Structures are given as structure tokens and as C-alpha cells.
Amino acid sequence: MDAHSRGQADEIDPADQWVLNPRTGNYELRLDRSAGQSQPRSQTPSRPRRPASAAPSSAPASAPTEAPVPGQRRRRAPEPADGGQVPPQSRRKRKQGASRKKKVLLWTGGTMAFILVGGAAGAYAIYSKLDGNIGTVDVGDAAVDTPGMNGPLNILIIGNDVRTGVGNKSYGDRDNVTGHADTTLFMHVSDDRTNATVLSIPRDLKTEIPDCPTKQPDGSTKVIPGSLGKTRFNESFGVNGRDPGCVMRTVKEMTGVGINHFMMVDFNAVKTLSAAVGGVKVCLTEPIKDPGYSKLDLPAGESRIQGETALAFLRNRHGLGNESDLDRIKMQQAFVASMIRQLKEDTLDSPTQLLSVANAATEALTVDKGIGSALKLTSLAKEIGKVDLKNISFMTVPVVDNPDEPPNKRATVVLDPVKAPQVFSMIQNDVSFTEVKRKQQDAKNAQAKAQAKLLQGPRAEAVDVRVDVYNGSGVRGAAQSTINWLQNDEGVTRSTNKSNAPEKAAKTTLTYAPNQADQARKLADMMGLPASALKPGTQDAAAREPMTLVLGADFKGAGVPINGPAKAPDVEKVEADKQVCAK
């Protein structure tokens, strides 16, 4: 449906009722017919509008509808075109400051859905209509409660690849009737609202999917079994009846971070939202012409895309690098960053376009009950809107090729055993990737004070450090990944994997003899162990006796300090305030 034809009631477009109050300098919503005509307003007509006196046209015959799909809603049939006259444009310079400050940012684009909703006086009169647009899913305790939107916010934006809708069956699996988690973005908004990090999770990432309690239509709860071993991440939704709560649980298991809310959109949303904002600017270093798959045909340089072209841009991977999902993710990140800039810089200035985007976005959204209304979405929007564009970082979860697949047939990836835990640790500790140098210095200073007394003295050479590593963390493979890092990156060649500890440990500990203190200090420096982790003995050890390192539940990954990240991992990032040309 044309996004600009939504939001009407009794032949009156609510967007046409935004008028300027000369006493306050603010735009206000007038829902009575006379107010909208007697007061001057600034608007940008986007389509012919039926005169208020015209009788409603008869509805066309009902077209066949598709069967409902979990998490999806039927779209209303488009209204027939009429011959109404386009009202003349009029623009009046308005006061700066107050009106702009009352606007609310709710951002969305293609695979990431947020919206812009006007916050001026009287805007709540249209919230009931927007409420009716939003679909909700009860995910139970999969969502971590955030009373009053306080504290850090962790939000999943799920791009469902269901193929329902005109033209969508040309993309991929034509038999897909429920969809999968095709594109998933994990957004972390910091506690102080100074920064946000958006992680793209590859659909072909091999991971374990946990058991998932799901609400059934009759109100009962059914536990859907998790995966037997590792499977593709995109199967966390849609397979065996898994709902968005299953995606939230899977991401929590992977990252160690609880998820507060989810938002889900489908292919139709990409087309509708990109059109509602008047197209999205994208940039290519080389032209792309893909007649066989996505049908994308774009020149090098900057283009403004919407509708089918926007969807083709986000779905295309042919002609990009090695034509993988990881290359496509980079294009998606550039698209979303561009849309955020456009929403914040352009759409806020147009009440008509503002309402069109709000209506289109709420039509496209399926969310958890915690944000299942326009007012709740607005509350969330106010928090996200506090983040400056330059402090929103986009990146992909660090991955490596799946070593279990032959080199010539690799189709999936696994988490990078070193970099991924470092990224997750930064999110767990609410550290901004845009401010990491300052946070790094603060962490070093705090750690230095805590270890000053216990760790004073000489350090052994890495090659002289002997240590047995036990895994008491509960994280599979933690001991081996630590051994790999110690031997290959740090030169601690005399380290041994002793497999699982006798029992799980809450804290990581390093036990050493008095004559091994220099070795303990060296290992503590490398691993970022706090003073509380060092357990000195009372008797000297034999010449070749190793120390004992037990990894506990506070272990975050090889090379990741227990007290939080000491440095940002070397991962490619895109910042929302900068335009980047996709390669």
C-alpha cells in the first residue's frame, strides 16, 4: 500500500491537520474540519487528496488474501486513485527551538525498524490508530524487563525473510511460508545514552539454539526443543514453531546479554518504509548489475533507492567481494546508517512525512508486548533519540570460517574464539566502541591500583611460565581456546589443557607457590587477572611444577580481562554519521 494513503479517517488525512500556533511557534494537531482549514500550515503535498465534501468511493472487490503467517499481518487493500486536486503548497517560517525539541526519534530502515513520531501537543489523538497497526507477540520471560526504560537497553531487530507479498517470491526459498531470522541486528544503547552499538548477526552463523517456551493461541505454553548441537542462527525463528522469543534466548546464550525488546519486519516493510521516507541514499564504489537474482541495477556513486530497488539492494550479494552473506551485511549496515541520518536530518521537518513514516512503520512492525503501543514505542524512541549519530557504531559479530567444513565447500561461519568474546564483553560492561581509549585508560588505572601491592616484583619471561588450565566456567572449549591464545599469541608454550575442573567455579583463580610469583605476575598481566584471582601458596614448588589456572564463570574469553575489556578488538565498524560507499 502507498504509505501516503494511510492514516485517514472520515475522508480527512490527520497529517493535514498539523497547524502552526502563532502564540507558541509549535505545530499542533487539529482534528476538527474547520481548524485544519482556518489556520495556516506548512506541508509538502505528496499525492492528490479527495475533497472533504466528496462522498466515499465504493470499495473494490476483495482480492484473494494469503494465509496468515506467524508474526505477520495482512495488509489492507490500497485505496482507488481519485481525481482530487492537489492543494497549493504554502510554507511559513516557524520559530526554531521549541518545536524541534518536542519531536521524537524512533528510527528504522529496511531490516531495522524504528520510526519518527511527532511529539507536539495534541499528537496523542492519533496514537489509537497507530496502536491498531502494531502486531505483538507475548515472549514471556525471554524479555528482560526495563521499568521506565531505565538502564542499558538491548533490542533485537529481526528481518523475517517470509516471501508473502507481491514480488517477494523471487527472493530465495519460494516454499518459505513462515520465514526465518534472515537479518538480525542486536542494538545496545548505553546506560548514559551517550552511545549505541549495533551488531549484525550472520544468518549462517553456526550456534546452539536453547529450549524455548512459547505461548500458544489457547494461552498455554509449549516448550520447543533446542537444536541438537550447532545449527544455523536463522533457524532460531520459524523452525518447529519458534517465535521471536526463541531468537532473544539464542542471542542471550551467545552474548551473555539479556534482551529487553524485539522488533520484527519483513520484505514488505523494506519496500514500504523506504518509500515513506522518499527513498534512501546509498553509495557504491563499483556499479552492480544482477539480472539473474536480485535484478539490482545501480551505477557507481550515489543513488536514492526505494521500494523494490531498496529490497533488491538489501538482498543482493552477487557482484560483492566473495558474494557472501558477510558482504551483504556491509551493504545493509550502510543502508541503515544512511536511513538514520535521513530520518534525523530531513523527516523531522515535515509533519506530513512524519506521520506517513509513523503510519508505515507501525504497519510494518511486530514487537513484544512491552513496547506494543505507540506510547511505549515513543518512550523507547526518546531514549534512543538521545544518542548522537556519531556515537552509533555498526559492526558484524566477529566470525571465522567453519573449520568443520572442507575449504572448497564452506557455507557457514562460527564465532571468532578471541574477538567475539571481547566484543560481547564490551557490551556486557557498557563500554562504547567510540570512546574505548578513554574507557581503556580508566580500566587500566583501576586495575593498577587493585593489583599494586600483590603484583609488585619481577616478571618471568613468557617462555618460562608453566601453567595447567582447567575449565570451570561452563563454557565449552574455554580451556582449549585459552591454551591456543597463550601458546600462539603470548608465547606461553609450557601451558597444558587439563580439561574440565572437578566442579564449576564462580571466579577464575590462579594458584601458585611462593617461588612461582614471577610467573604468576606475568600470567596475570597477560590475562588481566584481578588481585582477588591470585592465590599464593605457602610452600615452594618443584623445579618444573606448573601453576594451576581454573577458569570460572567470570571468564569472558581468551585475552579478555576479567575486570572488563582493556582494548577494543580490531573489527570493522561503520559510524552512523558518515556515508560509506559499499564495495
N, C-alpha and C positions, 0 to 999 in steps of 0.2 A: 504494500500500500504506500502511496505517496505520503511521506511524513508530514508534508504541509497541509494535508487534508484531514489530519487527526485533530482531536480536541474540540470538536464543535458540539453545540447543544442548542436546540431550537433555532437553527439557521444562523447562530451567532458564533463567530470564532473568538474564544477568550483572549487570544493574542491581540485582537483588535480593540480590546477594552483597556489596554495599558495606556494611561493618560498622564500628562505631566501636571503635577500640583505646583502652581507658581509660588505658593507660600513656602513650601519645603524644598523645592528643587528635586523631589523624588518622583519616580514613576509609580503610580498606584493602579490597582485593578478595579475597574468599574463594570459590574456585571449587569446593570440596568441598561436598557437600549439607549436611553437618551444621553446618559453620561458619556457613552462611547462616541456620540456624535457632537456633543456640545463642547467638549474640551479638546484642545489641540493635542496631537500626539505625534511622536516620531516613530515611523515604521518603515520597513522595507518590504513592499508587496512582493510575494513570490509566486502568486497564482491568481487567476480570476476568482472572485468571490461572489456568491449568489446574493442579490439584494435582500435586505431583511424582510421585505414585503412579499417576496416570491414564495409561492407555495412549494412545499417539499416535493421533489420529483419522486416518481414511483420507483421502488427498488427493483433491480434486475432479478431475473430468475436465479435461484440458488444454484451455484456451481458445485460439482462434487467435491467433497472435502476428504482430506486424508485422515486415516485413523490416528487418534491421539497417541503421542509418544511421551514417555516419562520425561518430565522436566520441560515439555514443550506445550505451547498453547496454539489453538487455531487462530489464524489471522482473519480479521474482518475483511469482507469483500470491499474493494475500492469503490468510492462514490463515482457516479457517472459525471463526465465533464459537462459543464453548462456554458452558457454564453454570457455570464455576468461580466460587468465592466470592471476593469482594474482601477481602484481608486487612485487619484493622483498622489504622488509622493509629496510629503512635506517633512521638513526637518527643522527642528528648533534647537538651538544651542542650549544645553542644560548645564546646571551647576555641577561642578566637579566635586568629588569627595564623598559626600554622604550617600548618594545613590550607589556609587560603585562599591562602597564598603559593605553595603547590605546585600550584595549579590553573593550567591553561594556556589562554591565549586564542587561539582560531582563529576569526575572525569571518566570518560570511556572511549573506546575506539576499537573497531573490528573485534579482535579477540579479547580486548579488555574493555569492560563495560562500566562506565560511570557517566554521569550526566551533569548538565548545568540546569539549575532550577532558580528562578527569581526569588529573592527573599524580601522584596519591598512589601510595604503594608498592604494587606488585602490579598496576598498571593495564596494564602491558605484556602481560599474559596474554591480553588481548582484542584486541591490535593485529593479530594474524594474521587475525582475522575482518574488521576494518576494512580491512586491506590488500586482501582479496578483493573489497571493494566498489568500490575505486578503479579507474577506467579511465585508461590512459596513452597518450600519443602521443609518438613519437620525432620531435622537431622539429629534430634535428641542431644545426648551429651558429647557428640562429636564436635560441637561448637563450644569454645571456651567463653564463658560469659564476661562481658565488659560493662559493668554498671556505669551508666553515664558516659560511656565512650572514654573512660579514663585509662591511662597506662598505654603501653605499646599496643599497636593494632596489627594483627596478622590476617590478611584477607587473601582468599584464593579466587582467581578469576579463571573460570573453566570455559574453554571453547569447545562446544559439543559439535562433533562432525556429522550429526544426523543429516541425511540427504533429502529430507522433505522440503518441498517448496519448489517454485518454478526455476528450472535451470540448474538445480543443485545436484541432480543425479549424474552430471558429467564429471563430478569430482569424486574419484576413488570408488569405494565399495557401493555399488548400486543396490545391494541387498541389505544395506545398513538401515535398520528401522528404529533402533533405539539410540544409536550414537555412542561414541567413546570420548574420553578426555583427550581430544586431539591436540589442543594447545592449552597449556596450563601455566598461569603466571602466579607466583607467590609474592605478594606485596607485604613488606614490613614497613610500618610507619612508626618512627621513633617515639619514645615516651614524651620527649620535649617538643615534638612536632617540627624539629629543625631539618629533618632529612627523611628520605624513604628509599628503600632498596627493593627492586623488582627482579625476581629470579624467574627465568624461563626454565621449565622442566621439560626435557625432551620426551616426546611421546614414546620413543623406542628405548628409553632407559629401562634396563632390567632391575627390578626391585621386588621386594616381598610385599604382598597385599595382606593386611591383617583381617581377622574375622570382623564382620561389620553388622551390627544390629541395625535393622531398617524398619521404619514404620510402614505398616500395611494399610490398604484402604479401609479395612474394618477396625482400625485403631490398635491392632495387635502389633507386636514386634517380632520380626523374624531375623535370626542370625544367619547371615550369608557367609559360608566358609571362606577363609582367605585362600591365597594361592598356595599350591604345593611347590615350595621353592620359589625361585625368582621368575617373574614374568614381565611383560611389557607394562610400563606405567599406565598407558592409555586404557588398559583393561580394568583399572580401578573404578571406572564408571561404565554402566550399561551391561556388563557381562554378568550373567546369573542374577540380574535384578539389582545390581549395586547402584546406590543412589549417590548424590554429591557428598553425603556424609562419609562414604567409603573413601572418596578422594581425600577428604580432610584428614581421615585417620591414617591413610597411607603417607601423606606428606608429614604428619606429625611423627610417625615412626621413622621416616627417613631423616628429618632435620632435627628432631628433638624439640621442636617449637609447636606449641598448641595453636590451633587456628580459631579465630574469633568468628569469621563470617565467610560465606562464599557467594559468588555471583556467577551465573552461567548464561551464556549466549550461544546462538547457533549461526549457521551460514547466513540466514535471512537477516540477522541483526547487523552483520557486517555491511550488507548492501544498504539497509535502511538507515543506519546511523551515519555512514559516510556520506549519504545523500543529504541527510538532515543538516549537516554542518556545511553543506555547499562544496563538498569534496575535500580531500586531504592531500597536502603537498608531499611528494616523495622525490627522491633523487637517486639516480643510477649513474655509476661510473661508465658502464657499457650498456648499449641497448639490449633489450630482451625481446625475443620473438619466439613464442612457443605455440605453434599452430596445432600440435598434436595432443597436448594435455590441458593446460590451463587456458589456452587461447590468448595469453597475455602478449601484447604488442606495444612496447613502450620504448621511446628513444632514450639516448643518454642525456643526462642533465635532469632538470626539474620538470615534473608533471603534476597536475592536480587530478586525482582519481576519485571515483565514487561508484556505488552500485556494483555491477558485475565486474568491472575492471578492478575495483578495490578488493573484491573477493579473490579474483584471479591473482592479484599481486601477493596476497597473503598465503595463498595455497601453492603458488608456483615454487618449484625447486630446480627446474630444468634450466640450464644455462648459468647456474650459480656454482662456482667453485667445484666441489665434487658432487653436486646435485643431491646433497643430503638434507635431512631434517634440520641439522645444526645450521646449515647455511640459510635455510628458510627462516629459522628463528631470528637471525640477524635482521632480515627484512621486516619481520613482524615487529621487532623492537623499534626499528627506525620509524615504522608506520605509527605505532602507538605514541612514541615521543613527539612526533610531528602533530598528531591529533591533540595531544595535551596542550602543546603550545598554541594551536589554533583556537581551542576552546577558551583558553585563559586570555588570549590576546584579542580575539575577534568576537566570539559569540556573546560574551557578556555585555557588549554594547548594543545588542539588538534584542529588544523584548520579544519581537515576533519570532525570530530564530531561536531565542532562548526557550520559548515554550514548545516550539516544534521539536527541538532536540530532547527536551524533557519527556515529551509525549512518546517520541520514537524510542528513546532509551528504556523507559518503563515498559513499553510494549515488548521490548526485546529481552527483558531481564527475568530470570528465575533466581530467587535468593532464599536464604534461610529465614525462619520466622523472626529472628532477632532484628532484622532490618527489612521486614516485609511490609513497609508502608512508606509513603512519600516523606512523612515527617521523620521517620527513623533514618531513611536514606539521607535526608537533609542534615541530620545530626552528624552522620558519618562524613558527609561532604564537608561540613565546617571544619572537622579535624584534619582531613586530607588537604583542604584548601589552604591550611596554614603553612604547608611545605613549599619553599621556594623551588622553582623549576630547576635551578642549577644544582640543587641538592637531592634530585631524584636520579638514582643510578639504575640502569638496566644492565643485566648480565645473564649469562646462562650458567646453570649449575655445572660445576667442573666435572667433566666426564672423560673417560678413555675408551678406546675400542674394547669390545668384549673379548677377553683372552680365550674364552671357550669356543669361539667361532674361528674357522680357518681364515687366514689372511685375505684370501680371494673371495670370501663369501660373508664378509662381516656386515651385518644389518642392524645390530643393536650396540648399545654402549652400557657401561657401568660407571658408578661413581668413581672419580679420581680419589684414591685412598688417602692422599695427603691434602690436596687443595679443597676438596668438598668439605671435610670436617672443619677446615679453617674458616671457610665461608659461613657454614652453619654456626660456628662458634661466635663469629662477629654478630650475627643476628640474635643469637641467644643472649649475648652480652650487650645488645643495643648499641653497637659501635657502627658509626657511619663510615661508609667507604669513601665519602667525600671529605671526611675530617680525620682520617686514620692516623696521620702523622702526629696530630696533637694528642689523640687518644693513646697512640703508641707511647709517647713520651710520658703521659700520665701513668700508664700501666707500668712502665719501667721504673718510674720513681717510687711508686707504691711497693712494687716487688723488691726493690733495692733496700728499702727501709726494713721490710719484714725479714729479709734474709741477711741483713748486715752482720749480725753477731754470729749466727750459726755458720755462715758461709765465708767467714774471713779466713784467709790462709791460701796456700799454694794449690794449683790445679795440676792434675796429671795430664799427660798427653792423651788424646782420644784413643790411640792405638794401645795404650796401657790400661784402659778401662775394661774391667771384666764384670759382666752382669748377666744374671739369669732373669728372663722376663716371664712372668705368669699373668694370665688373663683372668682377672676377677671382675671385669667391667660388665660382662653380659653381652658385649658387642662381639659378634662373630668375627674372627680373624684379626682382632685388635693386637694380639701379641705378635703375629707374623708381620703385620704392617709396620709395627714399631721396630722390629728387627730389621726389616728391609730399609727403613729410613735411617736407623742408626748405622748400619753397615755401609749402605750405598751413598748416603748424603753426609754423614758426620764422621765416618772413618772409625767407628767403634766395631772393629772386626771380631773382637772377642766377646760377642754377645750371643746368647742362646735362647731359643724359644722353648720354654718348658710347658707349653700348652696351658690348660685351664688351672686356675688356682683351686685349692680344696673347696673353697666356697666363695660366693660373690663378696666383693669388698665395696664399701660405700666410698672410700677415699683411696687414692693412689699413694703407695708408700714405698720408700727406698730404704732398706735395712742394710747397714754396713758396719764394719768393725773399725775401731779407732785408727788402725794403720791403713784404712782404705778411705780416710776422709778426703784426701786429694782427688781420688776417683769419684767420690760422691759429689764433691763440689763441681767437678767437670760435667758429670751427667746431669746434675740439677740445672746448670747453666744452659745446657743444650735443650733440655726438655721443659724448662720453665717451671720446675717444681717449687712449690712454696716451702717455706721453712718447716711448716707443720707436716710435710710429707717425709722429711728426713728422720730416720730412726736409728741413731747411733747405738752400737752395742758396747759391751764393757770389756770384751776380750779380743785380742788381736787375731786376725785370720791367718791361715796358712798362706804360703807364697803365691799359689795360683788359685786360691779360693775366690769365687765370684761373689759380688754383692747380689741382693735379691730385690727385684723391682716387681711389685704387684700392681697391675693396672686396676683402678677402681671405677665406680660409676661416674666419677667426675672427670674421667679420661675423655677427651674430646677428639683425639686423633693424633697420629704421629706428627710431632713438630708443633703441636698446638699447646701453648702454655696452659696449665691447669687454672691459673688465675685469670684467664681471658687471653685474647689474641695479642701477640706482640707486634705483628705486622700484617698488612693486607696481603693475601695471596696474589700472585701475578695472574689476574684474569682480565679478559677484555670487557670493557664497560662502555655503555652509551649513556650520556647525560641528557636529560630531557630538554635542556635549554639550547642544545646545539644540534644543528642539522648535519646528519651524516649520510653520505651517498652510499647506497648498498652496492656491493661488488658481486 
